[in-house]
Amino acid sequence: MTSPLKTLALLAVLLHAIRCVNTAAFIALACYYFASYCVNTSPAVQLPLTPLTLSSATT
């Protein structure tokens, strides 16, 4: 059986690793959203939107 101090140390290391991963994910998402907000490019080819005709059974 492991001692309580070893268990607490392992838990502290695990929680620190999770915190680092969460911080990195937050920074990556912030950079992605900032870049997508700043870079306002439209697609080279825009497809026309065509409305779908409703059948008489659904109306």
Residue pairs with C-beta under 8 A, 6 or more apart in sequence:
none
